[in-house]
């Protein structure tokens, strides 16, 4: 089995406000803190400076714990603006995002990322950690008919992945796909999930798929808002369908129509031409 990655105990970070200023803070949950800033529930500074635009993560530094994060936050606040900007620029260069297709050799990194969600929370219903061998088979199977995309930083570290499995096995479902996206915890809130999904949906549409489905733990406000932004519509909820972490969970079903139902659909194109695929991935890479 591939172990779930250990998360930093805390973070020191900077966000860029719509007016261009940088706010430094600390948190033990980077994704949750970013959501708070963006919804007007964060610091007074970002509430006042965050009107009329989106706050963006500009810098994130893992720390050993609360004490270390507080010290680093204080140091960041004392920095002159030019030094803050230099840190933000260097961090942005190190975290420049590139999208590419996965290969079976990427399975250990993908499994480690997924296992974070197995071990923490209810975004997935799996109880036991997945192995690299499991994901090597899955990547190879997905690539036979659809995309399995990775987002990486400049150092080649995995920031997230998105893939599309067949929705069902019968021949009549050949034009339907199920979308999945997972992000590394430190990549949440940076727009990487949107890049992965835009590329995934563009590839599926170019291949000739008609419908994309998603299954989401209910309630899951962040994932619900994310899918709504892409035009997904919830059409069903299965109550108390899965048990994890001491609770019964509902499962919501979402659908996105990529095109009006064609009267006589052409077969799905299993592989796009390399040039078309490169163009889609390049459009969502930095």
RODO-2510 file (C-alpha; in nm, 4 decimals, decimal comma):
residues 286
     n   res          X          Y          Z
     1     x     0,0000     0,0000     0,0000
     2     x     0,1041     0,3592    -0,0557
     3     x     0,0850     0,5571     0,2670
     4     x    -0,1226     0,8711     0,2891
     5     x     0,1103     1,1739     0,2815
     6     x     0,1786     1,3480     0,6102
     7     x     0,0428     1,7024     0,6082
     8     x     0,2304     2,0023     0,7447
     9     x     0,1186     2,0807     1,0995
    10     x     0,0740     2,4472     1,0047
    11     x     0,1349     2,7026     0,7330
    12     x     0,2586     3,0577     0,7062
    13     x     0,1122     3,2174     0,3979
    14     x     0,0407     3,5347     0,2038
    15     x    -0,2678     3,6173    -0,0015
    16     x    -0,2916     3,8894    -0,2612
    17     x    -0,5929     4,1152    -0,2247
    18     x    -0,7770     4,2660    -0,5238
    19     x    -0,6013     4,5996    -0,4592
    20     x    -0,2630     4,4289    -0,5061
    21     x    -0,1586     4,4307    -0,1409
    22     x    -0,0262     4,1210     0,0363
    23     x    -0,1651     3,9913     0,3650
    24     x     0,0418     3,7476     0,5758
    25     x    -0,1136     3,4976     0,8126
    26     x    -0,0848     3,1499     0,9571
    27     x    -0,3195     2,8509     0,9660
    28     x    -0,3320     2,4809     1,0389
    29     x    -0,5712     2,4275     0,7437
    30     x    -0,4691     2,6225     0,4360
    31     x    -0,7700     2,5369     0,2199
    32     x    -1,0197     2,6242     0,4935
    33     x    -0,8447     2,9534     0,5711
    34     x    -0,8418     3,0556     0,2050
    35     x    -1,2157     2,9884     0,1835
    36     x    -1,2676     3,2037     0,4914
    37     x    -1,0755     3,4941     0,3388
    38     x    -1,2678     3,4665     0,0127
    39     x    -1,6080     3,4568     0,1798
    40     x    -1,5469     3,7564     0,4064
    41     x    -1,4908     3,5450     0,7178
    42     x    -1,1135     3,5806     0,7395
    43     x    -0,8987     3,8592     0,8791
    44     x    -1,0240     4,2170     0,9097
    45     x    -0,7556     4,3263     0,6610
    46     x    -0,8780     4,0893     0,3872
    47     x    -1,2419     4,1695     0,4614
    48     x    -1,1695     4,5377     0,3995
    49     x    -0,9354     4,4893     0,1024
    50     x    -1,1142     4,1927    -0,0544
    51     x    -1,4143     4,3732    -0,1957
    52     x    -1,4769     4,3559    -0,5681
    53     x    -1,2394     4,0729    -0,6578
    54     x    -1,0874     3,7379    -0,5693
    55     x    -0,8115     3,6901    -0,3168
    56     x    -0,5333     3,4676    -0,4502
    57     x    -0,2797     3,2604    -0,2637
    58     x     0,0575     3,4289    -0,3228
    59     x     0,2872     3,2298    -0,0934
    60     x     0,2651     2,9216     0,1302
    61     x     0,5348     2,7807     0,3583
    62     x     0,4913     2,4600     0,5619
    63     x     0,5797     2,4896     0,9321
    64     x     0,6421     2,2376     1,2079
    65     x     0,3559     2,3637     1,4240
    66     x     0,1595     2,6620     1,5496
    67     x     0,4538     2,8233     1,7273
    68     x     0,6776     2,8064     1,4202
    69     x     0,3968     2,9322     1,1970
    70     x     0,3267     3,2281     1,4252
    71     x     0,6951     3,3238     1,4246
    72     x     0,7127     3,2968     1,0475
    73     x     0,3901     3,4991     1,0102
    74     x     0,5403     3,7754     1,2251
    75     x     0,8579     3,7713     1,0160
    76     x     0,6577     3,7950     0,6932
    77     x     0,4589     4,0903     0,8260
    78     x     0,7817     4,2754     0,9070
    79     x     0,9281     4,2324     0,5597
    80     x     0,9429     4,5372     0,3321
    81     x     0,7003     4,5213     0,0418
    82     x     0,9803     4,4579    -0,2071
    83     x     1,0937     4,1483    -0,0159
    84     x     0,7363     4,0208     0,0123
    85     x     0,6981     4,0622    -0,3622
    86     x     1,0255     3,8795    -0,4242
    87     x     0,9095     3,5873    -0,2084
    88     x     0,5762     3,5779    -0,3906
    89     x     0,7462     3,5861    -0,7307
    90     x     0,9857     3,3042    -0,6404
    91     x     0,6992     3,0960    -0,4988
    92     x     0,4926     3,1519    -0,8140
    93     x     0,7835     3,0384    -1,0332
    94     x     0,8352     2,7250    -0,8242
    95     x     0,4646     2,6469    -0,8402
    96     x     0,4101     2,7139    -1,2091
    97     x     0,1469     2,4655    -1,3232
    98     x     0,1881     2,2240    -1,6131
    99     x    -0,0809     1,9795    -1,7249
   100     x     0,0037     1,6499    -1,8905
   101     x    -0,1357     1,3030    -1,9433
   102     x    -0,0607     1,0439    -1,6759
   103     x     0,1269     0,7211    -1,7368
   104     x     0,1349     0,4063    -1,5206
   105     x     0,4744     0,5193    -1,3862
   106     x     0,2945     0,8112    -1,2150
   107     x     0,0905     0,5696    -1,0027
   108     x     0,2885     0,6042    -0,6741
   109     x     0,2424     0,9826    -0,6638
   110     x    -0,1253     0,9596    -0,7633
   111     x    -0,1918     0,6919    -0,5015
   112     x    -0,0240     0,8996    -0,2308
   113     x    -0,2388     1,2004    -0,3160
   114     x    -0,5603     0,9951    -0,3244
   115     x    -0,4735     0,8224     0,0018
   116     x    -0,4780     1,1568     0,1799
   117     x    -0,8531     1,1639     0,1093
   118     x    -0,8946     0,7996     0,2077
   119     x    -0,7338     0,8701     0,5450
   120     x    -0,8825     1,2169     0,6005
   121     x    -1,2466     1,3061     0,5603
   122     x    -1,5330     1,1771     0,3520
   123     x    -1,4651     1,3103     0,0019
   124     x    -1,4230     0,9459    -0,0989
   125     x    -1,5897     0,6430     0,0597
   126     x    -1,2895     0,4094     0,0456
   127     x    -1,1648     0,2862     0,3846
   128     x    -0,8358     0,1136     0,2946
   129     x    -0,5376     0,2828     0,1332
   130     x    -0,4964     0,2287    -0,2396
   131     x    -0,1757     0,0797    -0,3754
   132     x     0,0448     0,2104    -0,6536
   133     x    -0,0311    -0,1126    -0,8420
   134     x    -0,4040    -0,0345    -0,8227
   135     x    -0,3502     0,3068    -0,9759
   136     x    -0,1094     0,1807    -1,2421
   137     x    -0,3892    -0,0450    -1,3675
   138     x    -0,6463     0,2332    -1,3380
   139     x    -0,4362     0,4852    -1,5316
   140     x    -0,3764     0,2344    -1,8103
   141     x    -0,7477     0,1448    -1,8252
   142     x    -0,8655     0,5074    -1,8295
   143     x    -0,6191     0,6058    -2,1027
   144     x    -0,7744     0,3496    -2,3399
   145     x    -1,0833     0,5658    -2,3841
   146     x    -1,0391     0,8946    -2,1988
   147     x    -0,8083     1,1404    -2,0246
   148     x    -0,6175     1,0967    -1,7005
   149     x    -0,4605     1,4377    -1,6382
   150     x    -0,1924     1,5486    -1,3938
   151     x    -0,1072     1,8996    -1,2755
   152     x     0,2556     1,9441    -1,1700
   153     x     0,4718     2,2290    -1,0439
   154     x     0,8104     2,3295    -1,1830
   155     x     0,9848     2,0667    -0,9709
   156     x     0,7562     1,7904    -1,0995
   157     x     0,5599     1,7557    -0,7747
   158     x     0,2010     1,6412    -0,8205
   159     x    -0,0535     1,9155    -0,7446
   160     x    -0,3661     1,7310    -0,8522
   161     x    -0,5239     1,4968    -1,1013
   162     x    -0,8487     1,4607    -1,2935
   163     x    -0,9741     1,1641    -1,4907
   164     x    -1,2821     1,0284    -1,6649
   165     x    -1,4035     0,6710    -1,6185
   166     x    -1,6833     0,5057    -1,8151
   167     x    -2,0163     0,5862    -1,6488
   168     x    -2,1514     0,2344    -1,7043
   169     x    -2,0500    -0,0807    -1,8891
   170     x    -2,3391    -0,1399    -2,1303
   171     x    -2,2864    -0,0308    -2,4909
   172     x    -2,5624     0,2288    -2,4758
   173     x    -2,3629     0,4274    -2,2179
   174     x    -2,0602     0,4645    -2,4473
   175     x    -2,1155     0,8431    -2,4739
   176     x    -2,1201     0,8978    -2,0958
   177     x    -1,8213     0,9557    -1,8657
   178     x    -1,7743     1,0042    -1,4916
   179     x    -1,5386     1,2857    -1,3903
   180     x    -1,3127     1,2793    -1,0853
   181     x    -1,0737     1,5441    -0,9506
   182     x    -0,8449     1,5448    -0,6452
   183     x    -0,5961     1,8113    -0,5371
   184     x    -0,2946     1,8021    -0,3093
   185     x    -0,3933     1,9847     0,0127
   186     x    -0,1463     2,2679    -0,0510
   187     x    -0,2864     2,3165    -0,4028
   188     x    -0,6466     2,3789    -0,2947
   189     x    -0,7705     2,7307    -0,3586
   190     x    -0,5237     2,8145    -0,6354
   191     x    -0,7451     2,7482    -0,9358
   192     x    -0,5684     2,4228    -1,0243
   193     x    -0,8852     2,2166    -0,9974
   194     x    -1,0491     2,4498    -1,2478
   195     x    -0,7625     2,4098    -1,4925
   196     x    -0,7789     2,0322    -1,4661
   197     x    -1,1564     2,0246    -1,5122
   198     x    -1,1573     2,2677    -1,8049
   199     x    -0,8983     2,0559    -1,9837
   200     x    -1,0748     1,7311    -1,8936
   201     x    -1,4120     1,8534    -2,0221
   202     x    -1,2593     1,9998    -2,3387
   203     x    -1,0941     1,6664    -2,4184
   204     x    -1,4124     1,4703    -2,3518
   205     x    -1,6135     1,7042    -2,5729
   206     x    -1,3567     1,6789    -2,8523
   207     x    -1,3688     1,2998    -2,8244
   208     x    -1,7451     1,3022    -2,8789
   209     x    -1,8760     1,2315    -2,5292
   210     x    -2,2246     1,3715    -2,4678
   211     x    -2,2698     1,3566    -2,0903
   212     x    -2,0372     1,3894    -1,7932
   213     x    -2,1485     1,2731    -1,4484
   214     x    -2,0059     1,3311    -1,1024
   215     x    -2,0862     1,1676    -0,7699
   216     x    -2,0316     1,3902    -0,4668
   217     x    -2,0629     1,3297    -0,0949
   218     x    -2,3659     1,5257     0,0253
   219     x    -2,3315     1,7791     0,1733
   220     x    -1,9991     1,8989     0,0346
   221     x    -2,0328     2,2771    -0,0203
   222     x    -1,6920     2,3264    -0,1822
   223     x    -1,7358     2,0490    -0,4398
   224     x    -2,0979     2,1485    -0,4989
   225     x    -1,9989     2,5095    -0,5764
   226     x    -1,7112     2,3886    -0,7961
   227     x    -1,9347     2,1678    -1,0112
   228     x    -2,2066     2,4305    -1,0370
   229     x    -1,9525     2,6748    -1,1803
   230     x    -1,8968     2,4293    -1,4658
   231     x    -2,2679     2,3906    -1,5340
   232     x    -2,3294     2,0575    -1,3611
   233     x    -2,6861     2,0088    -1,2349
   234     x    -2,7760     1,7882    -0,9392
   235     x    -3,0512     1,5434    -1,0302
   236     x    -3,0617     1,2934    -0,7432
   237     x    -2,9476     1,2259    -0,3871
   238     x    -2,9176     0,8795    -0,2370
   239     x    -2,9743     0,9106     0,1388
   240     x    -2,7535     0,7234     0,3864
   241     x    -2,5806     0,5286     0,1110
   242     x    -2,2276     0,4993     0,2570
   243     x    -2,0731     0,4655     0,6027
   244     x    -1,7385     0,6203     0,6918
   245     x    -1,5778     0,7846     0,9944
   246     x    -1,8637     0,6881     1,2220
   247     x    -2,1432     0,8382     1,0136
   248     x    -2,3843     0,7549     0,7347
   249     x    -2,3404     0,9756     0,4289
   250     x    -2,5605     1,0792     0,1393
   251     x    -2,4436     1,0653    -0,2226
   252     x    -2,5441     1,3322    -0,4761
   253     x    -2,5517     1,2733    -0,8514
   254     x    -2,4610     1,5574    -1,0894
   255     x    -2,4743     1,5790    -1,4693
   256     x    -2,3272     1,8093    -1,7335
   257     x    -2,4523     1,7885    -2,0938
   258     x    -2,1594     1,8538    -2,3279
   259     x    -2,3890     1,8765    -2,6310
   260     x    -2,7553     1,8330    -2,7252
   261     x    -2,8371     1,4619    -2,7658
   262     x    -2,7491     1,3784    -3,1291
   263     x    -3,0069     1,1604    -3,3100
   264     x    -2,7340     0,9275    -3,4355
   265     x    -2,4137     0,9863    -3,2354
   266     x    -2,0817     0,9016    -3,3954
   267     x    -1,8608     0,6632    -3,1976
   268     x    -1,6463     0,8271    -2,9330
   269     x    -1,2958     0,8983    -3,0564
   270     x    -1,0784     0,6991    -2,8185
   271     x    -0,7627     0,8992    -2,8893
   272     x    -0,7382     1,2605    -2,9969
   273     x    -0,4662     1,3658    -3,2413
   274     x    -0,1537     1,4597    -3,0496
   275     x    -0,1610     1,8201    -3,1732
   276     x    -0,5217     1,8718    -3,0530
   277     x    -0,4387     1,7232    -2,7141
   278     x    -0,1281     1,9410    -2,6744
   279     x    -0,3292     2,2533    -2,7556
   280     x    -0,5908     2,1789    -2,4880
   281     x    -0,3300     2,1054    -2,2213
   282     x    -0,1181     2,4076    -2,3121
   283     x    -0,4193     2,6367    -2,2800
   284     x    -0,4594     2,5389    -1,9136
   285     x    -0,0881     2,5292    -1,8274
   286     x     0,1004     2,8409    -1,7142
***
